[in-house]
């Protein structure tokens, strides 16, 4: 009888533990481990590789079911950097990002479609220059584990998740049309996003 009771108790505890692990949890992106890059064609000769050096974000993820929700990534438009000061100043102007009037670019998504064991398509919205348009990002869930390094958001050794995102959008859809008609600057912006995030 006692063995039966112990067996039931152990099974109940195991089930409760599994349920606890499966609960959706918020993750905060570590700004010190967030890289946001982009590629844009320049007069057909080559693509300019640039980046945004400031941003933050968060999302909710259930590791057991692979369910993603409440995605929000904010990018400081004035942090644009292409290793060319004059070009960077032009990108911040009203011809392009208009950083003075629109200091933030924001990507949001309410969910994702799982396409493999660790791959997803995140269908969301990009707000840029006051306009919202759909953008799909290809996501790869690289790793989830106790983080071995401290510093930044990672005080101690918290549980962390690493993600790679790729996608593209037409800047003209947001009203950014400088250099398109004469072929100087491409319309398609390719996005490259890498980050580590801490589980709360």
N, C-alpha and C positions, 0 to 999 in steps of 0.2 A: 504493500500500500504506500509506504513511504517512498519507495523507488518510483512508483507511478506519479506521485505528487511532485517529486523532484524533476522527473522527466517533463511533466507539464509546465513546471515553473521555468526550466531551462529553455524549453521551446518558446514560451511566451516572451522571455527576455531576448532571445535571439530574434524573434519577429519584431519586437519593439526596436531593437538596435538597427535592424534592416530598414524599418520604416523611418528611423531618425536619419540614417544616411541618405535615404532617397528624397528627403525634403528639399525643395528648391531653396537655394542659398544665394545671397547677394555677393557679388565680387566687385571690388574696386580696383580699377586699373592703376598701376603704379606709374606716375608721371615720369619717373626716372628710368623706367623701362618701357617707354612708349615711343615708337618710331613711326612717323607718318611721312611717307615719301610719295612723289608723283613724277610722272613722265609726260612731257608734252612735245609734240613735233615742232621743230624750228626750221622753217623755210624748206622742208623736205630733205635737208642735209643730215640731220641727226636729231635725237630727242634730248631736251634739257631735263636733267635729273635734279629735282628740288626736294625740299622737305619743309615741314612745319615743326618748329622746335618747342612748341608749347601746346599741351592739350591734356584732357582728363576724360574719365568715363566710368561707367559701371553697367552691370547687367545682372540678371538672375538666371542661375543655371542649376538644373537637376542632373547630377552626374550619372545617376542610375538609369534615368529614362532618356537623357539627352535632350531634355526640353529647355529651350532658351526663351527668355522674355525680358521685357523692360530694358532693352539695350539703348544706351545713350552715350555717344562720343562727341565731346566738344573740342573744337580746334580753334586756337587763337590765330586769326587770319593775319595779324601783324607780325607773327613769328615766322613768316615765309622766308626761306633762305635758299639761294641757288649759287652761292659762292661768287656773286657779282653784284656789288653794291648798287650800281645804277639800275640794273634790271630788277633787283629786289624792291627798290623804291618805286619803280614803275608798276610792279605787281601789286603793291599796296595801294596804288592810286585808283581813281574812279574808273580807269580803263579796264581794270581787272577786279581785284578783290574789294576795293573801296573799304579798306579796313577802318577808316575813321567813322563811317556810318554803320558798317556791319562788322563789328569786332569778332563775331563768332560764326563759325561754320558748324552745323550740328547734324549728326547722323543719328536717327532713331529707328528702332524696329521692335515690333511686338512679338516676333517669333522667328523660327527658322525651319527649313526643311532638311531633314537628315538624308544625306546621299550615300553615306558609308559609315564604317565603324567610327571614324574620327573626322568625317567631313560633312559640311553643312552648306546650304545656301541661305544667306540671311537677306530676306527681302525687306527693305526699309525705305526711309525717306531721307533725302539730303536737303537741308535748308541752307541756301547760299544766296546772298544778295536779296534776301527777303522773299525768295521763291522756294517752294518745296516741290521736289520731283522724286519719283521712284528711282532707287539704286539697289542693285543686287550685289552682294559681296560673297565671294567664295571663301569659306572659312575652314581652316584646319586646326583641330584641337591637338596641339603638339604633346602636351604633358600636363598631368596633375599629380602633385606630390608635395610633401613637406619641403619647403624651400631651404636649401643648405646655407644660404647667405643672408646676412643681416643688412641693415642700411636702407635708406629710403622708406618706402611703405613697409618694408619687411623687417620690422623690429623683432628680434628673436628668430624663430624658425616656423613661421606660419604655413598653413596649407595654401598653395598657390597653383595657378593655372596659366599655361602659355598658349597663345593663339596667333595664327597668321591669317591675314585677310587680304584678298585681292579683288579688284573690281575696276570699273571705269564709268565715266559719265560724260555727256556732252555739255560743255560749259555754256554753249549758246542757249540751252534750255533754261538757263538761269539769267539770261539777258547779257551775258559776258561775250561780246562778239568782236572785240578788238582783234585785228589781224587775221580774221578768218577769210574774208572776201578776197584779200590780195595774196593769201597763201603764206603769210609770214609766220603765223602761229596756229597750230592745230586746234581743232575743236574738241577732240577726244582727250580727256585727262585720265591717265591710268593711275590707279591708287595702289599703294603698297603700305600695309599697316601691320606692325608687329608689336605685341605687348605681353607683359606679365601682369597678372591680377591676383589680388589677395582675397581669399575667402573670409567673409565676416562671421 
